[in-house]
Amino acid sequence: MFFLKRNLPYLPLLLTVLLSLACSRVRLSDAREHYVRGEYHEAITAYRKLYRHTSREESVLRGVIAFEMAENYRLLNRSAHAVTAYRNAIRYGYPDTLAQLHLAQMLHREGDYPNAVDAYQLYLTKVPGDAIAISGLRGAQEAMEAIRQQENLSGRYLVQRFDLLNSSRSDFSPFFAHDDEMLYFTSSRESIPSDVRSPVNGTKYHDLFFSVKNNGGEWQKPKRIEFAADTDSDEGVASFTSDGMMMFFTAVDATTNRSALPGIFFSRRFNGSWSPGTRLILNGSDSLSLFAHPTVSASGSILYFVSDMPGGMGGKDIWKAHLDNRQQVIRLENAGAAINTPGNEMFPHLRNDTTLYFSSDGHPGRGGLDLFQAVKITSGGGWHLTHLPPPLNSSADDFGITFEEGEERGFFSSNRDDVNGYDHIYSFAFKKPLIQVEGFVVGRDDNPIPGAFVDLVGSDGSHRQLVTNREGVYHFTAIEGVSYLFLAQAEGFLNQNASLAPVIANKDTICYLDFELTPYNRPVVMENIFYDFDRAVLRSESKVELDKLLQLMLEHPEISVELSAHTDRRGTDSYNDELSLRRARSVVDYLISSGIAPERLISVGEGKMKPKRVDSTLVRQYPFLREGEYLTDEYIETLLPAQQTTADQLNRRTEFRVLPFSLITPLEKE
């Protein structure tokens, strides 16, 4: 079987001299033969039988069997079984600290972050400074902190298992080709014609499959790729040049035995068929290193791949090969310390010349293999690394991502939620944040204006006209990063402009933008206009309200305004008429001093001749009033003393009324 996600098997050289029973040594050696050959499925069967038939008194032997059984479970991604086996090994005194590290990693992969943290910390007391454990501890702690902060694990991505492509066995490493009309992937499904099975996990050897879109854009049932000289070799993890005429893939050479290391092959497409695979010579005659997981640039001149050859950072590293037009290597280089760690970096996917995706268990993550994005830094030639958010990453293995051209959607593989550790293909799509804009269109009396029009123009060229409902409400969905200009208008009211700056959101957002329209030829009470007692001098607190009227007149140079002041019922008519006129003139003088032309303004002193009419807005504020009544002397005297004080305050008011420009004269009404 070629290398997929598994570490190479190794045999712990511990305690074997203590295994005194000859029959036990023979049986253990049988299990170990499977283990060393990478036949994990067969090895587990042997270890389980051996463990059951070994008495508890033989604690040393039980510890060794449990540890080696755990290693096989780990290499098959059966992390829950591995946790149990590692704990048994530690319980029976297995002395190698590696058991503690791998226990921590399996707990991490299971998403059991608190116990993983404890296990990492215990290991670090025995092996201080271990880079892999430090990275794992950090990843588990970060995952715990994210959960404590109630992070939205659904994130900004919609992830769904894509069962059309999946089988009851492993399906993984999808790759778009032919303008996103074809999707290639690797599978060990039972429908593969060969009856040869892998001794590693008991499934059929992997083959390459593809699915195509029909005219309606729907993916069709997958088919197996057939090479010109097909064999029973283990094949998968393919990448294609942009013209779709050359494929690079991983395989175990069919001419060698099954324990051979995987290599990278390339095939050309002729007359609709793929030529037999030709091995790509990447590092001379190196036969002791694995080469796998190719991803090729659009032109075919750059190939990223995975290898454990000498000169790396430890574990499996991502390397870069420069190829000539005959697919011969010109130069090899390690992808560097920003990407590679002492752990394993695998399944690279070159999205474009500057963006590389890959999976790693060496960088801090949520457990197992996690997906990362590496963007090339233009100055200095390094990489900027981003850990992809959940649900793209989980506590399981997440790897083999591919994107539709120019889109934040595509497919990836994961063994999440599969107790047997089988991988499956998942679709993902970036959920753009929903940006809702809503608001009221009301009059200056705060009453809603149904049927008002709200026109909007976006910086992206969009244009819409909205209409308010019975409650005077409008709403629409905005686009992230787009600015908008608004114009609210209704019959009998002045138009009002507004703008909304571009919204950049990382979650669903609601923006509120209300409009308060000013009516034509109807009086509008100016709230918070204050004078000193028995005087017409405006107090400083009035400036805020006056500036609102000033802004209205600056925005609408076509209008003119009548300012009127009113008094309460106390005092003589002549006194109230004179005081109210002076107060109205004070407002006019303020507006003139602020730049409004005198001919656009009229001041009127109404005295106590026009008592306030009670409308629905006043009734909501003062329920003791009756809608439609005028606050005359007679009506006010029917109220309680405190209510009479309120009514007098309502009569003492300053109002403005918008007039068409043609109705104004430079004369004041007195």
N, C-alpha and C positions, 0 to 999 in steps of 0.2 A: 504494500500500500504506500502511495506517495504521501509526503508530509502535508498534513492539513493544519490542524491547530495543535497537534500533540507534541510534547517534548520527546526527545529521543529517550528510549528506555535505558536505564543503567542499573547495575546490580550493586546494592549496598554491601560493602565488604566488612560487615560487622557480625560478630558473634557466631559465625558459622562453625568455628572450632568448638563451640560449646554444644553443638547439636550431636548428642552422644548416640542416639538410636540410629542404627544403620538403615532400618527401613524408613525412618522419618527423613533421613538425608536423601534417600533415593526419591521418595515422593516429592520432597521439596525441590529437588533438582529437576524433576519433570515439570513442575509449575514454572520454575525459573527459566527453563528452555523456551517455553512459550513467551515468557516475559521479555527475555533478551531479544527474541526474534520480533518483538512488537506484536505478538499475537495475544492481545490483552483479553479478548473475549474468552479464548481457551484458557488463558492463565487464570482468570477469575474463577472459572469453574473448578479448576484444580485447587486453587488456594482455599476456596470455600469448603471443599470436601476435606482438605487437610486440616483446616481450622476446627471443623466439627469433630474430627477424630483425634484431636490433640487435647489431653487432659489439662485442667487448670493448674495442676501441680507443675506442669512443664511450662512455667511462665515465660522463660527466656525464648523458647521455641514459639510459643503463642505470640509473643511480641513481634518477632521477626515475620511470622506469617501474616499477622494483622497489618504490619507496615507495608509489606510488599503487595498485599491485596489492595490496600488503600491506594498505593501508587497506580495500580492498574485502573481502579475506579476513577482516579483523578485524570488519567490520560484518556479515559473514555468520556470525560465530562459528567460523570455520575457523582456529582459533588455531595449529595445527601448521604449516599452509601460511603463515600470517601470519609466524610466527617466521622461516621460511626467507627470505621476501621482505624483511622488515625487515633481516635480516643482510646480504642482498645489497645493499640500498640503502646501508647503512653502509659495506660493503666498497668500493662504487664512489664513496664520498665524498659521499653526500647530506648537505648541511650542516645541515639543520634538526634541532635536538635532539629534536624530537617523535618522530623515528624511534627514538631511544634509549629514550624513555619508553614508547612503544607496544611496543617489543621486550620491555621489562621486564614490562609488563602481560600480554603474550601468554605469556611464560615462566611467569609467575605463574599464569595460567589453565590452563596445561598441567600444573601441579603440579611444575614444575622449580624448586623454591624456591631452591636454592643459586645457580643461574645468574640467577634473577630478582633475588636480593639484589645480586649483582655488577652487574647492569644498572641497577638503581635507584641504587646508590651512584655508578656512573659518571655517570649523568644528573645526580645532585645535585651533583657537582663542577662541572658546567657551568651548572646552574640551581639554585643553593642556595636552600633555603627553599620549594621548590615543595610545596604542601600535598598535592596528589594523589600525588606521588612519595613523600613522607614517610609518608603513610598506607599506600601499597602496600608500602613497605619494611618497615614495622612488621608488616603482616599476613603477609608472607612469612617474616620472622624468627620470628614467633610460631608459624607452622605448622611451621617447622624445629625449634623447641624442643619442640613437642608430640610430634613424631616421635622426637626424641632421648630424650624421657622415656618412650618406648614407650607413648604414649597409646593406649587401646583405641579404635580408629577405628570399631568397630562401635557404640560408645557405648551409650546406653540406648534407642536407637530401632531398630526393625526396618524397613528400607527395601527395597521390592521394586518392580521395574518392573511396571506394571499393564497387561499387554498387551491385555486385553479392550477398553480404551479407545484404545489406540495404533494408529497406522498406519505406513506406510513414510515418511510426511512428518512435519510438525510437529503436535503435539498438546500443548496447554498451558493454563494458568490455569483449573484446575478450581474449581467453586464449588457448595457444597451449597445446596439449596433444598427447600421443601415438607417440613419436618421431617426432613431428611436422607434423604428417599425419592427425590430426584432429584439428579443431578449434571450440571451444565452445564460445558462446556469449549469451547475454540477449536481448530479443526483446519484444515489445508490438504490433507487427504487426497484421493487421486485419485478417490474416489467422488462428489465434489461435482459436481452436474449441469453447471455452467457449464464451458465449454472455455477461458475466459479465464485466462491465466496472468500471474503477477506478473513483471515484468522485473527485480525485485530479486533473487529467488532461483530463478526458473524454476518455482516451484510454483504450484498453483492459489490464487486468492485465498481468504482465510480465511472460514470460516463458523462459526456457533454450532451445537453439537451437545448432546444430552443423553442420559443413560442413567437408567433407573428400576430400582428393586428389585422383584423378584417376591415372592410370599408367603413364600418361604423366605429372604428377605434377600439374594438374589444379584443382582448388577448384570447388566443385560441389554445386548444389542448396541446401540450408540449410534444415535440417529436425528438427522437435521438439523432445526433449528428453521426453520419456515416463517413468514415474515411475511405480512401481508395483501397487501402490495404488494412482493413480493420482487424484488431486483435482483442485479446482479453485483458489488455493492459489497463492499469488504473489511470484514468485521465480526468482532468478537471481544471477549474480556475482559469478561465480563458480571458484573453484581451485581444482587441482587434484594432487594426489601423483604421483611419477615418474612411477610406474607400471600401472597407469591408473585404478586401482581397487577401489579407494576411492575418493569420491567427497565431498568437503565442499561447501556450498552455503548459500545464504541469503534467508530468506523467512518469511512471516507472517504466523504463525500457523493457519491452516485451521479450527481448532476447536475454535478459538477465533473470536471476531467481527473484523470488518475491520479497526478499529482505533487502533488495537494492535500494539505494537512496534515490529520492525523486530528482528529476532534472527538468529543464525547460526545453520545450520543443516548439518548432514553428511549422506551419502548414500554409500552402497557397491554394487559393480557390481557382479551379479551371473548369469551365463549362458546367458550373453549378455543383461541382464535387470538390472535396478537400483532398489534397495530396497526402501521402503518408507523412507522418511527423518526422522532422529532421532535428536532431539534438543540437541545441545552441551551446557552443563551447564558451563558457563564461570565465573560467579561471584555469586555463591550460588543461593539464591532465589531472586536476584535482578530482579524486574519486572518493575522498573521505568526507566531503561536505555535501550538504543538500542544497538544491537550488529549486525554488518554487515561487508561486504566486506572482506571475509576471503582470505588469501593466505597462502598455506601450503608448508613446506619444502619438498624436494624429499622423505625423509624418513617418513614423517608424524608426526614427533616429535615436530616440531615448527610450530605454527600458529600465523601469524600477522592478526590483525583485527581492526575494527573501533568501537569506543564506546564513549558515553558521560557520562560514569559512574563516580562517585566521585573519586577524586585523580588525575585528568588530568590537563592539562595546560589551559583548557578553550575550548569551542566549542566542536568539535569532534576530538578525539585524536586517534593515532595509538597505539595499545597495542600489547604485545607479550605474548603468552601462551605456556607453556611447557606441552606437552601431553604424557601420557603413552600409551601402546599398546592397551588399551581399550577405548581410546579417552576420558580419564578423565584428568582434569586439575591438574597438579602438582604445577605449580607456574604461577602467573600473574605478569607482569611488564610493566610499561609505557615505550614507545620507547625513551622518553627523550626529553630534551629541544632543542637539535640540530634539531630534526625532528618536534616536536609538538610546536604549538604557541597558543595564545589566539583565533586564527581563527579556521578554519576547515582543518584537514588533513585526507584524505580519499583515497580509492581505492589503497591500497598497492599492490605491486607485487614483490614477492621475486624471483629475478632472479637466485641467488645462495646464498651460505651461508654468503657472505660478501656484497652483493649488493641488495639494496631495492629501488624500484621506488614507488613513490606515487604522489598524487596531493594535492595542498594546495591553499587556498585563504588567508592564514595568513602570508606567506613569501612574500617578494617583488616580484611582477610578472607583467605580461602584461595585467592582467585583468581576472576576473573569477577564475576558478581553473587552476593552472599551474602545469606542470609536473616537478618533481625533481628527481634527482638520489642521493641516500645516500650510501656511501661506508664506511664500518666499518673500523675504525682505529685500527690497531693491538695493538698498545701500548695505554693503557688508556681506550679502549673499547668505545670510542665515534664514531661519524659519520662525514664524510666529505661530505658536501652538494654541489650539482651542479644543477643550474637552466638550464634545457634543452633549447637549442636555437630554434629560429623560423626556419622552419615553424612547428616544433613539438608543440611549444607553440604559442598561438594567444591571442587576446583580449577576446576570448570566453572561455568556459569551455573545458579543454583538460585533459583527464584522461584515466585510464584503459588501460595501455600499456602492451604489451606482445612481447617477442622476440623469434625468431627462435634460436635453440641451437647453440651457438658459432658464431652467426651472428649479425651484426648491422642492422637488418631489422625485420619487423614484422607488428603489427597492433596496433592501439589505437583508442580511441573514442573522439568525439568532437561535439559540437553543433554550430560550426562556420558556418556562411552563411545559417542558418535556422531561419526564422523569427518567427516560432512557438516554438523555443527552443528545438526541437527534436534532439536527439543525433544520430550520424551516425558513422560508422566504416571507418577508413582511413588506408590505407597501408602506410608504410614508409620504406625507404631504405637509408642507409648511402651512400652518393656519395663520393667515394674515390677521392681525388684530382687528376686531370689529370696532370701528369708530363711528358712533352714533352722534349726530348733531340734532338737538331739538330745542325748542323754545316756544315762548308765548308771543303773540302779537296782541297788544292791549292798547287801549286809549289812555290818555293822561289821567283818567278817573279810575284806572286799573281794571276796567271791565274788558273782557275778551272781545276780540273782533273776529267773528267767524267769516270765512270767505275772503280773507285778506290774501294777497298774492305775495310770495317771497321768491324773487328771482335770484339765482346764484350762478356765478361763472367761476369755474376752477382754473387753476394755472395749467392744468393738463388739457385745456381746451373744451372741457365739458360745460354744458349749459342745461339748467333745469328750471322749471317753474313749479313751485309748491303752493298748495292752498291750505289755509288753516281750517281745522274742523270746528265743531260747535263750541268747543272750549277755547278756541283761538290758538290751538297748538299745531305746530308743523314739526316734521322730523324727516331726516334722510340719512343715508349711510355715506360717510366721507371716505376718501382714499388716503391711506397713509402717505405723508410727505407732500400732499397737494394743498395749496392755499386757496381760499375762496373769498369772493366779493359778493355781498348780499345787497338786495334792494327790496325793502318791504313797502307795500303800497295797498291802500284801501280807499274806496270811494268816500269822499268827505274828509280825508286826512292828508297831511303832508307825507311825502315819501321819506323814508329813512334808510341811510346806507350803513353798512357795517362790514367788517372783514374778519376772517378767521385765519390765523397763521397756520402753517403746516404742522400737523400733529405727528410726532414720532412716538409710537406707543409699543410697549412690550407686553401689553395685555389689553383686553377689551376695555374701551374707554367711552364715556359719554361726555360730550361738550355741550354746554348750555349757552344759547345766544338768544336773548329776548329783545323785542322791539316795543318801544312805547311811542305810539304815533300821536301826533298833535292834530286835533280837529280844526277844520276851517269854520270860521264864523260861529264858534261856540266858546263860551268863556271857560277858561282853565284856571283853577285855583293854583296860585304859587305858594307851595308850602314853605314854612320856615323863613318868611319875610318878617323882620322884626324892626320896630321903631322904638325910640325912647318914649316914655309916657308923655302924652299930650304934645308930641312933637312929630315932625315929618322927616327927621334925620334917620337914614338907614343905619342899622347897627352892623358890625362886622360879620356877625353870624349869618347875615343874609347873602353873603357873597356867593356861596355855593349854589344856591337856587338861582340867583341872578345870572351866574355864568352859564347855567344850563340854557336859559333863554337867549343869552348872547350867542352861544354856539349854534342854537337853532337858527337864528337870524343870519349868522355868517354862512351856514350851510345852504340857506334858502334866500338868496338875495332878491328873489322875485316877490317876496311877501312884505307886508307891512303889518304892524301890530298895534292894537289898542290896549293901553294899560288903564285899568280902573281900580280904584280903591274904595272900600266899603267900611262903614262903622257899625257899631251896635246900636241898640234902641235908646241908649242913654244920651242926654245932651239935646240941645236945640237943633233944629234942622239946619239953620244957617251956620252954626258952629261946625256941625258934622260935615256939611258940604265943603266948607273951606278947608278943614283938616284933611279930608279924603283927597281933595284935589292936590294939595301940597305933597301928600304922600305919593300919589301917582306920578307927579312931576319928578320926585326924587328918583324913582325907578327909571324914568325916561332919561334924566340927566346922567345916571350911571351908564346906561347903554350908549348914549352919545359920546361920553368920555372914553368909552371902550372902542369907538370906531364906527358905530352905527349912524347912518345919515339921519338928520333930524326929520326929514320929510317922510321917513318910514315909520314914524312914531306918533301916537296920539295919547294924551293923558286925559283921563276922565275922573272927576270926583263924584261918586254916586251917593255919598253920605249914607243915610239909613233908608233910602228910598227903595232899594232892591234887596229884600231879605233873601237869604239862601234857600233854595229849594232842596228838599230831602230826596236823595236818589238812593238806589240800591247799595251803592258803596258806603254811604253814610249809615244806612241801616245795619250793614254788617259790622261797622265800627261801634255804633251806638244803638243797640236794639230798642231802646225806649222811644226812639223817634219813629214816625210813621212815614212810609214812602209816599211821595207826592205832595206832602204838606210844605208850606212856606213858613220860615221861622219868623213869623210876624209877632207883634207885641201880644196879640190875643192868644196865639198858640203857645208862646213861651210861658205866659202866665198860668197855663194849665199844668205846667211841669213842676216837679219838685225843685227846691232851691239849688241843689247841686247840679241838677239837669239844666236849670235855667242858665247857670254859669257856662256850661258847655255850649249851649245854644248861642249865647252871646259871643263866645269865642269863634264859633263857626261863621257868624255874621261879620266879624271883624276880619276881613280878608283882602288880599290883593290878587287880581285876576288879569290874565291877558287873553286877547282874542285875535286870532289870525284873520286878516282881511285880504281880499284880492288887492293887488297894487292899484287897480283902477279906482277903488273906492276911497283912497286916502287923499286927504287935502292937508296942506301945511297948517291948518287951523286946529286949535284945541277946543273941545267942547267944555263949556263952563256952565 
